[in-house]
Amino acid sequence: MNWPGYETLADLRELMMVVWIGHQVGTSERFAAEFARRMRSLRAGGGRDSWGAF
């Protein structure tokens, strides 16, 4: 976690998790709700503290 690129790597991982959920939106309401939550969080400049587990 002390590596200078760690924050960028963590941000990319978060984005990958959001994209994966986005691909699942059509399969269930649970995925759709979680995707919406994550997009609101990202748009507001928040982190993944409010994200549900998948």
Predicted model as a PDB file, atoms N, CA, C, CB and O in Angstrom, pLDDT in the B-factor column:
MODEL        1                                                                  
ATOM      1  N   MET A   1       0.806  -1.190   0.000  1.00 82.00           N  
ATOM      2  CA  MET A   1       0.000   0.000   0.000  1.00 82.00           C  
ATOM      3  C   MET A   1       0.856   1.264   0.000  1.00 82.00           C  
ATOM      4  CB  MET A   1      -0.920  -0.007   1.187  1.00 82.00           C  
ATOM      5  O   MET A   1       0.334   2.364  -0.185  1.00 82.00           O  
ATOM      6  N   ASN A   2       2.131   1.121   0.200  1.00 90.00           N  
ATOM      7  CA  ASN A   2       3.028   2.272   0.191  1.00 90.00           C  
ATOM      8  C   ASN A   2       3.558   2.583  -1.206  1.00 90.00           C  
ATOM      9  CB  ASN A   2       4.188   2.029   1.133  1.00 90.00           C  
ATOM     10  O   ASN A   2       4.211   3.606  -1.410  1.00 90.00           O  
ATOM     11  N   TRP A   3       3.280   1.711  -2.162  1.00 92.00           N  
ATOM     12  CA  TRP A   3       3.721   1.913  -3.527  1.00 92.00           C  
ATOM     13  C   TRP A   3       3.050   3.161  -4.096  1.00 92.00           C  
ATOM     14  CB  TRP A   3       3.408   0.674  -4.394  1.00 92.00           C  
ATOM     15  O   TRP A   3       1.844   3.326  -3.911  1.00 92.00           O  
ATOM     16  N   PRO A   4       3.777   4.050  -4.782  1.00 93.00           N  
ATOM     17  CA  PRO A   4       3.205   5.296  -5.298  1.00 93.00           C  
ATOM     18  C   PRO A   4       2.018   5.092  -6.256  1.00 93.00           C  
ATOM     19  CB  PRO A   4       4.280   6.076  -6.004  1.00 93.00           C  
ATOM     20  O   PRO A   4       1.160   5.969  -6.354  1.00 93.00           O  
ATOM     21  N   GLY A   5       1.955   3.974  -6.950  1.00 95.00           N  
ATOM     22  CA  GLY A   5       0.872   3.724  -7.896  1.00 95.00           C  
ATOM     23  C   GLY A   5      -0.312   2.996  -7.310  1.00 95.00           C  
ATOM     24  O   GLY A   5      -1.262   2.680  -8.026  1.00 95.00           O  
ATOM     25  N   TYR A   6      -0.271   2.722  -6.012  1.00 95.00           N  
ATOM     26  CA  TYR A   6      -1.324   1.926  -5.388  1.00 95.00           C  
ATOM     27  C   TYR A   6      -2.710   2.561  -5.535  1.00 95.00           C  
ATOM     28  CB  TYR A   6      -1.010   1.725  -3.920  1.00 95.00           C  
ATOM     29  O   TYR A   6      -3.675   1.867  -5.856  1.00 95.00           O  
ATOM     30  N   GLU A   7      -2.814   3.856  -5.306  1.00 91.00           N  
ATOM     31  CA  GLU A   7      -4.116   4.519  -5.375  1.00 91.00           C  
ATOM     32  C   GLU A   7      -4.723   4.407  -6.778  1.00 91.00           C  
ATOM     33  CB  GLU A   7      -3.982   5.997  -4.975  1.00 91.00           C  
ATOM     34  O   GLU A   7      -5.924   4.178  -6.923  1.00 91.00           O  
ATOM     35  N   THR A   8      -3.898   4.566  -7.796  1.00 94.00           N  
ATOM     36  CA  THR A   8      -4.371   4.431  -9.176  1.00 94.00           C  
ATOM     37  C   THR A   8      -4.817   3.007  -9.444  1.00 94.00           C  
ATOM     38  CB  THR A   8      -3.275   4.840 -10.172  1.00 94.00           C  
ATOM     39  O   THR A   8      -5.852   2.791 -10.075  1.00 94.00           O  
ATOM     40  N   LEU A   9      -4.060   2.042  -8.979  1.00 94.00           N  
ATOM     41  CA  LEU A   9      -4.417   0.643  -9.154  1.00 94.00           C  
ATOM     42  C   LEU A   9      -5.737   0.325  -8.447  1.00 94.00           C  
ATOM     43  CB  LEU A   9      -3.298  -0.262  -8.625  1.00 94.00           C  
ATOM     44  O   LEU A   9      -6.573  -0.393  -8.997  1.00 94.00           O  
ATOM     45  N   ALA A  10      -5.928   0.841  -7.260  1.00 88.00           N  
ATOM     46  CA  ALA A  10      -7.173   0.631  -6.515  1.00 88.00           C  
ATOM     47  C   ALA A  10      -8.353   1.269  -7.248  1.00 88.00           C  
ATOM     48  CB  ALA A  10      -7.055   1.211  -5.089  1.00 88.00           C  
ATOM     49  O   ALA A  10      -9.435   0.683  -7.306  1.00 88.00           O  
ATOM     50  N   ASP A  11      -8.155   2.453  -7.803  1.00 87.00           N  
ATOM     51  CA  ASP A  11      -9.215   3.113  -8.564  1.00 87.00           C  
ATOM     52  C   ASP A  11      -9.599   2.297  -9.796  1.00 87.00           C  
ATOM     53  CB  ASP A  11      -8.773   4.519  -8.980  1.00 87.00           C  
ATOM     54  O   ASP A  11     -10.781   2.180 -10.119  1.00 87.00           O  
ATOM     55  N   LEU A  12      -8.621   1.743 -10.475  1.00 92.00           N  
ATOM     56  CA  LEU A  12      -8.898   0.907 -11.645  1.00 92.00           C  
ATOM     57  C   LEU A  12      -9.663  -0.348 -11.258  1.00 92.00           C  
ATOM     58  CB  LEU A  12      -7.598   0.528 -12.350  1.00 92.00           C  
ATOM     59  O   LEU A  12     -10.566  -0.777 -11.977  1.00 92.00           O  
ATOM     60  N   ARG A  13      -9.309  -0.929 -10.138  1.00 90.00           N  
ATOM     61  CA  ARG A  13     -10.012  -2.123  -9.663  1.00 90.00           C  
ATOM     62  C   ARG A  13     -11.467  -1.790  -9.347  1.00 90.00           C  
ATOM     63  CB  ARG A  13      -9.313  -2.707  -8.415  1.00 90.00           C  
ATOM     64  O   ARG A  13     -12.364  -2.567  -9.673  1.00 90.00           O  
ATOM     65  N   GLU A  14     -11.707  -0.645  -8.718  1.00 87.00           N  
ATOM     66  CA  GLU A  14     -13.074  -0.210  -8.444  1.00 87.00           C  
ATOM     67  C   GLU A  14     -13.854  -0.066  -9.738  1.00 87.00           C  
ATOM     68  CB  GLU A  14     -13.078   1.116  -7.670  1.00 87.00           C  
ATOM     69  O   GLU A  14     -14.993  -0.524  -9.834  1.00 87.00           O  
ATOM     70  N   LEU A  15     -13.251   0.567 -10.734  1.00 89.00           N  
ATOM     71  CA  LEU A  15     -13.912   0.750 -12.017  1.00 89.00           C  
ATOM     72  C   LEU A  15     -14.239  -0.600 -12.657  1.00 89.00           C  
ATOM     73  CB  LEU A  15     -13.033   1.584 -12.955  1.00 89.00           C  
ATOM     74  O   LEU A  15     -15.328  -0.776 -13.203  1.00 89.00           O  
ATOM     75  N   MET A  16     -13.321  -1.539 -12.594  1.00 92.00           N  
ATOM     76  CA  MET A  16     -13.562  -2.870 -13.142  1.00 92.00           C  
ATOM     77  C   MET A  16     -14.730  -3.557 -12.446  1.00 92.00           C  
ATOM     78  CB  MET A  16     -12.309  -3.725 -13.021  1.00 92.00           C  
ATOM     79  O   MET A  16     -15.513  -4.253 -13.091  1.00 92.00           O  
ATOM     80  N   MET A  17     -14.851  -3.366 -11.135  1.00 90.00           N  
ATOM     81  CA  MET A  17     -15.964  -3.962 -10.395  1.00 90.00           C  
ATOM     82  C   MET A  17     -17.289  -3.343 -10.834  1.00 90.00           C  
ATOM     83  CB  MET A  17     -15.766  -3.779  -8.876  1.00 90.00           C  
ATOM     84  O   MET A  17     -18.289  -4.051 -10.959  1.00 90.00           O  
ATOM     85  N   VAL A  18     -17.307  -2.038 -11.068  1.00 92.00           N  
ATOM     86  CA  VAL A  18     -18.521  -1.358 -11.517  1.00 92.00           C  
ATOM     87  C   VAL A  18     -18.902  -1.841 -12.918  1.00 92.00           C  
ATOM     88  CB  VAL A  18     -18.324   0.181 -11.508  1.00 92.00           C  
ATOM     89  O   VAL A  18     -20.077  -2.094 -13.186  1.00 92.00           O  
ATOM     90  N   VAL A  19     -17.936  -1.967 -13.796  1.00 94.00           N  
ATOM     91  CA  VAL A  19     -18.204  -2.433 -15.154  1.00 94.00           C  
ATOM     92  C   VAL A  19     -18.768  -3.844 -15.136  1.00 94.00           C  
ATOM     93  CB  VAL A  19     -16.929  -2.383 -16.003  1.00 94.00           C  
ATOM     94  O   VAL A  19     -19.700  -4.150 -15.880  1.00 94.00           O  
ATOM     95  N   TRP A  20     -18.214  -4.703 -14.297  1.00 94.00           N  
ATOM     96  CA  TRP A  20     -18.711  -6.079 -14.198  1.00 94.00           C  
ATOM     97  C   TRP A  20     -20.170  -6.090 -13.748  1.00 94.00           C  
ATOM     98  CB  TRP A  20     -17.843  -6.902 -13.218  1.00 94.00           C  
ATOM     99  O   TRP A  20     -20.993  -6.801 -14.325  1.00 94.00           O  
ATOM    100  N   ILE A  21     -20.488  -5.314 -12.732  1.00 94.00           N  
ATOM    101  CA  ILE A  21     -21.874  -5.229 -12.258  1.00 94.00           C  
ATOM    102  C   ILE A  21     -22.762  -4.681 -13.380  1.00 94.00           C  
ATOM    103  CB  ILE A  21     -21.974  -4.325 -10.983  1.00 94.00           C  
ATOM    104  O   ILE A  21     -23.885  -5.146 -13.571  1.00 94.00           O  
ATOM    105  N   GLY A  22     -22.254  -3.693 -14.118  1.00 95.00           N  
ATOM    106  CA  GLY A  22     -23.019  -3.114 -15.216  1.00 95.00           C  
ATOM    107  C   GLY A  22     -23.402  -4.143 -16.270  1.00 95.00           C  
ATOM    108  O   GLY A  22     -24.473  -4.046 -16.870  1.00 95.00           O  
ATOM    109  N   HIS A  23     -22.551  -5.112 -16.496  1.00 95.00           N  
ATOM    110  CA  HIS A  23     -22.844  -6.167 -17.466  1.00 95.00           C  
ATOM    111  C   HIS A  23     -23.933  -7.105 -16.963  1.00 95.00           C  
ATOM    112  CB  HIS A  23     -21.583  -6.960 -17.780  1.00 95.00           C  
ATOM    113  O   HIS A  23     -24.552  -7.812 -17.758  1.00 95.00           O  
ATOM    114  N   GLN A  24     -24.174  -7.123 -15.668  1.00 95.00           N  
ATOM    115  CA  GLN A  24     -25.150  -8.030 -15.070  1.00 95.00           C  
ATOM    116  C   GLN A  24     -26.515  -7.379 -14.843  1.00 95.00           C  
ATOM    117  CB  GLN A  24     -24.620  -8.552 -13.762  1.00 95.00           C  
ATOM    118  O   GLN A  24     -27.448  -8.046 -14.397  1.00 95.00           O  
ATOM    119  N   VAL A  25     -26.641  -6.092 -15.142  1.00 95.00           N  
ATOM    120  CA  VAL A  25     -27.850  -5.327 -14.821  1.00 95.00           C  
ATOM    121  C   VAL A  25     -29.123  -5.984 -15.357  1.00 95.00           C  
ATOM    122  CB  VAL A  25     -27.733  -3.921 -15.378  1.00 95.00           C  
ATOM    123  O   VAL A  25     -30.142  -6.003 -14.667  1.00 95.00           O  
ATOM    124  N   GLY A  26     -29.079  -6.508 -16.547  1.00 95.00           N  
ATOM    125  CA  GLY A  26     -30.269  -7.105 -17.149  1.00 95.00           C  
ATOM    126  C   GLY A  26     -30.678  -8.435 -16.562  1.00 95.00           C  
ATOM    127  O   GLY A  26     -31.745  -8.952 -16.892  1.00 95.00           O  
ATOM    128  N   THR A  27     -29.858  -9.001 -15.703  1.00 95.00           N  
ATOM    129  CA  THR A  27     -30.162 -10.332 -15.183  1.00 95.00           C  
ATOM    130  C   THR A  27     -30.958 -10.327 -13.882  1.00 95.00           C  
ATOM    131  CB  THR A  27     -28.894 -11.079 -14.972  1.00 95.00           C  
ATOM    132  O   THR A  27     -31.629 -11.309 -13.566  1.00 95.00           O  
ATOM    133  N   SER A  28     -30.890  -9.229 -13.123  1.00 94.00           N  
ATOM    134  CA  SER A  28     -31.674  -9.185 -11.885  1.00 94.00           C  
ATOM    135  C   SER A  28     -31.796  -7.763 -11.364  1.00 94.00           C  
ATOM    136  CB  SER A  28     -31.041 -10.078 -10.818  1.00 94.00           C  
ATOM    137  O   SER A  28     -30.987  -6.890 -11.677  1.00 94.00           O  
ATOM    138  N   GLU A  29     -32.819  -7.560 -10.568  1.00 95.00           N  
ATOM    139  CA  GLU A  29     -33.019  -6.248  -9.949  1.00 95.00           C  
ATOM    140  C   GLU A  29     -31.924  -5.944  -8.932  1.00 95.00           C  
ATOM    141  CB  GLU A  29     -34.393  -6.181  -9.273  1.00 95.00           C  
ATOM    142  O   GLU A  29     -31.569  -4.784  -8.720  1.00 95.00           O  
ATOM    143  N   ARG A  30     -31.397  -6.977  -8.313  1.00 93.00           N  
ATOM    144  CA  ARG A  30     -30.317  -6.793  -7.331  1.00 93.00           C  
ATOM    145  C   ARG A  30     -29.080  -6.183  -7.997  1.00 93.00           C  
ATOM    146  CB  ARG A  30     -29.951  -8.144  -6.665  1.00 93.00           C  
ATOM    147  O   ARG A  30     -28.470  -5.254  -7.467  1.00 93.00           O  
ATOM    148  N   PHE A  31     -28.726  -6.713  -9.153  1.00 94.00           N  
ATOM    149  CA  PHE A  31     -27.585  -6.156  -9.894  1.00 94.00           C  
ATOM    150  C   PHE A  31     -27.872  -4.722 -10.330  1.00 94.00           C  
ATOM    151  CB  PHE A  31     -27.259  -7.028 -11.124  1.00 94.00           C  
ATOM    152  O   PHE A  31     -27.003  -3.855 -10.237  1.00 94.00           O  
ATOM    153  N   ALA A  32     -29.095  -4.474 -10.808  1.00 96.00           N  
ATOM    154  CA  ALA A  32     -29.455  -3.136 -11.268  1.00 96.00           C  
ATOM    155  C   ALA A  32     -29.369  -2.125 -10.127  1.00 96.00           C  
ATOM    156  CB  ALA A  32     -30.866  -3.139 -11.866  1.00 96.00           C  
ATOM    157  O   ALA A  32     -28.849  -1.023 -10.304  1.00 96.00           O  
ATOM    158  N   ALA A  33     -29.882  -2.506  -8.955  1.00 94.00           N  
ATOM    159  CA  ALA A  33     -29.841  -1.599  -7.805  1.00 94.00           C  
ATOM    160  C   ALA A  33     -28.410  -1.335  -7.355  1.00 94.00           C  
ATOM    161  CB  ALA A  33     -30.652  -2.174  -6.646  1.00 94.00           C  
ATOM    162  O   ALA A  33     -28.059  -0.204  -7.017  1.00 94.00           O  
ATOM    163  N   GLU A  34     -27.596  -2.364  -7.350  1.00 93.00           N  
ATOM    164  CA  GLU A  34     -26.204  -2.196  -6.923  1.00 93.00           C  
ATOM    165  C   GLU A  34     -25.432  -1.334  -7.916  1.00 93.00           C  
ATOM    166  CB  GLU A  34     -25.518  -3.562  -6.767  1.00 93.00           C  
ATOM    167  O   GLU A  34     -24.624  -0.493  -7.522  1.00 93.00           O  
ATOM    168  N   PHE A  35     -25.687  -1.549  -9.205  1.00 94.00           N  
ATOM    169  CA  PHE A  35     -25.026  -0.735 -10.220  1.00 94.00           C  
ATOM    170  C   PHE A  35     -25.404   0.733 -10.055  1.00 94.00           C  
ATOM    171  CB  PHE A  35     -25.394  -1.225 -11.631  1.00 94.00           C  
ATOM    172  O   PHE A  35     -24.543   1.610 -10.123  1.00 94.00           O  
ATOM    173  N   ALA A  36     -26.685   0.999  -9.838  1.00 94.00           N  
ATOM    174  CA  ALA A  36     -27.142   2.374  -9.633  1.00 94.00           C  
ATOM    175  C   ALA A  36     -26.477   2.985  -8.405  1.00 94.00           C  
ATOM    176  CB  ALA A  36     -28.672   2.417  -9.484  1.00 94.00           C  
ATOM    177  O   ALA A  36     -26.064   4.144  -8.440  1.00 94.00           O  
ATOM    178  N   ARG A  37     -26.370   2.224  -7.324  1.00 92.00           N  
ATOM    179  CA  ARG A  37     -25.719   2.709  -6.099  1.00 92.00           C  
ATOM    180  C   ARG A  37     -24.265   3.064  -6.365  1.00 92.00           C  
ATOM    181  CB  ARG A  37     -25.806   1.654  -4.983  1.00 92.00           C  
ATOM    182  O   ARG A  37     -23.783   4.110  -5.931  1.00 92.00           O  
ATOM    183  N   ARG A  38     -23.573   2.193  -7.077  1.00 91.00           N  
ATOM    184  CA  ARG A  38     -22.151   2.436  -7.361  1.00 91.00           C  
ATOM    185  C   ARG A  38     -21.953   3.638  -8.279  1.00 91.00           C  
ATOM    186  CB  ARG A  38     -21.519   1.195  -7.994  1.00 91.00           C  
ATOM    187  O   ARG A  38     -21.023   4.423  -8.091  1.00 91.00           O  
ATOM    188  N   MET A  39     -22.827   3.779  -9.269  1.00 92.00           N  
ATOM    189  CA  MET A  39     -22.707   4.928 -10.169  1.00 92.00           C  
ATOM    190  C   MET A  39     -22.972   6.234  -9.418  1.00 92.00           C  
ATOM    191  CB  MET A  39     -23.682   4.787 -11.356  1.00 92.00           C  
ATOM    192  O   MET A  39     -22.267   7.220  -9.634  1.00 92.00           O  
ATOM    193  N   ARG A  40     -23.975   6.257  -8.542  1.00 91.00           N  
ATOM    194  CA  ARG A  40     -24.232   7.460  -7.735  1.00 91.00           C  
ATOM    195  C   ARG A  40     -23.020   7.787  -6.883  1.00 91.00           C  
ATOM    196  CB  ARG A  40     -25.478   7.269  -6.839  1.00 91.00           C  
ATOM    197  O   ARG A  40     -22.625   8.948  -6.772  1.00 91.00           O  
ATOM    198  N   SER A  41     -22.437   6.775  -6.289  1.00 90.00           N  
ATOM    199  CA  SER A  41     -21.266   6.965  -5.435  1.00 90.00           C  
ATOM    200  C   SER A  41     -20.098   7.552  -6.226  1.00 90.00           C  
ATOM    201  CB  SER A  41     -20.855   5.635  -4.795  1.00 90.00           C  
ATOM    202  O   SER A  41     -19.447   8.491  -5.769  1.00 90.00           O  
ATOM    203  N   LEU A  42     -19.835   7.005  -7.397  1.00 87.00           N  
ATOM    204  CA  LEU A  42     -18.729   7.495  -8.221  1.00 87.00           C  
ATOM    205  C   LEU A  42     -18.982   8.917  -8.710  1.00 87.00           C  
ATOM    206  CB  LEU A  42     -18.506   6.568  -9.413  1.00 87.00           C  
ATOM    207  O   LEU A  42     -18.071   9.744  -8.724  1.00 87.00           O  
ATOM    208  N   ARG A  43     -20.216   9.198  -9.111  1.00 91.00           N  
ATOM    209  CA  ARG A  43     -20.547  10.539  -9.594  1.00 91.00           C  
ATOM    210  C   ARG A  43     -20.430  11.586  -8.492  1.00 91.00           C  
ATOM    211  CB  ARG A  43     -21.954  10.555 -10.170  1.00 91.00           C  
ATOM    212  O   ARG A  43     -20.109  12.744  -8.758  1.00 91.00           O  
ATOM    213  N   ALA A  44     -20.690  11.176  -7.264  1.00 92.00           N  
ATOM    214  CA  ALA A  44     -20.625  12.098  -6.124  1.00 92.00           C  
ATOM    215  C   ALA A  44     -19.209  12.223  -5.580  1.00 92.00           C  
ATOM    216  CB  ALA A  44     -21.565  11.635  -5.014  1.00 92.00           C  
ATOM    217  O   ALA A  44     -18.959  13.016  -4.672  1.00 92.00           O  
ATOM    218  N   GLY A  45     -18.285  11.447  -6.126  1.00 85.00           N  
ATOM    219  CA  GLY A  45     -16.907  11.501  -5.660  1.00 85.00           C  
ATOM    220  C   GLY A  45     -16.651  10.643  -4.435  1.00 85.00           C  
ATOM    221  O   GLY A  45     -15.621  10.779  -3.774  1.00 85.00           O  
ATOM    222  N   GLY A  46     -17.591   9.760  -4.138  1.00 78.00           N  
ATOM    223  CA  GLY A  46     -17.442   8.884  -2.977  1.00 78.00           C  
ATOM    224  C   GLY A  46     -16.641   7.644  -3.302  1.00 78.00           C  
ATOM    225  O   GLY A  46     -16.233   7.429  -4.443  1.00 78.00           O  
ATOM    226  N   GLY A  47     -16.427   6.850  -2.305  1.00 74.00           N  
ATOM    227  CA  GLY A  47     -15.704   5.599  -2.471  1.00 74.00           C  
ATOM    228  C   GLY A  47     -16.645   4.426  -2.416  1.00 74.00           C  
ATOM    229  O   GLY A  47     -17.853   4.573  -2.602  1.00 74.00           O  
ATOM    230  N   ARG A  48     -16.098   3.279  -2.165  1.00 77.00           N  
ATOM    231  CA  ARG A  48     -16.908   2.070  -2.160  1.00 77.00           C  
ATOM    232  C   ARG A  48     -17.441   1.702  -0.778  1.00 77.00           C  
ATOM    233  CB  ARG A  48     -16.108   0.932  -2.702  1.00 77.00           C  
ATOM    234  O   ARG A  48     -17.879   0.570  -0.573  1.00 77.00           O  
ATOM    235  N   ASP A  49     -17.412   2.619   0.156  1.00 79.00           N  
ATOM    236  CA  ASP A  49     -17.907   2.337   1.497  1.00 79.00           C  
ATOM    237  C   ASP A  49     -19.373   1.922   1.517  1.00 79.00           C  
ATOM    238  CB  ASP A  49     -17.716   3.539   2.370  1.00 79.00           C  
ATOM    239  O   ASP A  49     -19.775   1.106   2.345  1.00 79.00           O  
ATOM    240  N   SER A  50     -20.170   2.477   0.614  1.00 80.00           N  
ATOM    241  CA  SER A  50     -21.600   2.170   0.599  1.00 80.00           C  
ATOM    242  C   SER A  50     -21.961   1.024  -0.331  1.00 80.00           C  
ATOM    243  CB  SER A  50     -22.374   3.387   0.202  1.00 80.00           C  
ATOM    244  O   SER A  50     -23.131   0.652  -0.425  1.00 80.00           O  
ATOM    245  N   TRP A  51     -20.979   0.457  -1.019  1.00 83.00           N  
ATOM    246  CA  TRP A  51     -21.253  -0.602  -1.966  1.00 83.00           C  
ATOM    247  C   TRP A  51     -21.588  -1.892  -1.254  1.00 83.00           C  
ATOM    248  CB  TRP A  51     -20.076  -0.804  -2.888  1.00 83.00           C  
ATOM    249  O   TRP A  51     -21.031  -2.201  -0.201  1.00 83.00           O  
ATOM    250  N   GLY A  52     -22.514  -2.648  -1.847  1.00 81.00           N  
ATOM    251  CA  GLY A  52     -22.849  -3.959  -1.326  1.00 81.00           C  
ATOM    252  C   GLY A  52     -21.843  -4.997  -1.818  1.00 81.00           C  
ATOM    253  O   GLY A  52     -21.084  -4.758  -2.757  1.00 81.00           O  
ATOM    254  N   ALA A  53     -21.857  -6.127  -1.176  1.00 79.00           N  
ATOM    255  CA  ALA A  53     -20.923  -7.208  -1.539  1.00 79.00           C  
ATOM    256  C   ALA A  53     -21.444  -7.993  -2.730  1.00 79.00           C  
ATOM    257  CB  ALA A  53     -20.697  -8.157  -0.346  1.00 79.00           C  
ATOM    258  O   ALA A  53     -22.642  -8.256  -2.835  1.00 79.00           O  
ATOM    259  N   PHE A  54     -20.538  -8.365  -3.631  1.00 71.00           N  
ATOM    260  CA  PHE A  54     -20.853  -9.238  -4.756  1.00 71.00           C  
ATOM    261  C   PHE A  54     -19.724 -10.168  -4.984  1.00 71.00           C  
ATOM    262  CB  PHE A  54     -21.148  -8.448  -6.016  1.00 71.00           C  
ATOM    263  O   PHE A  54     -19.781 -10.998  -5.892  1.00 71.00           O  
TER     264      PHE A  54                                                      
ENDMDL                                                                          
END                                                                             
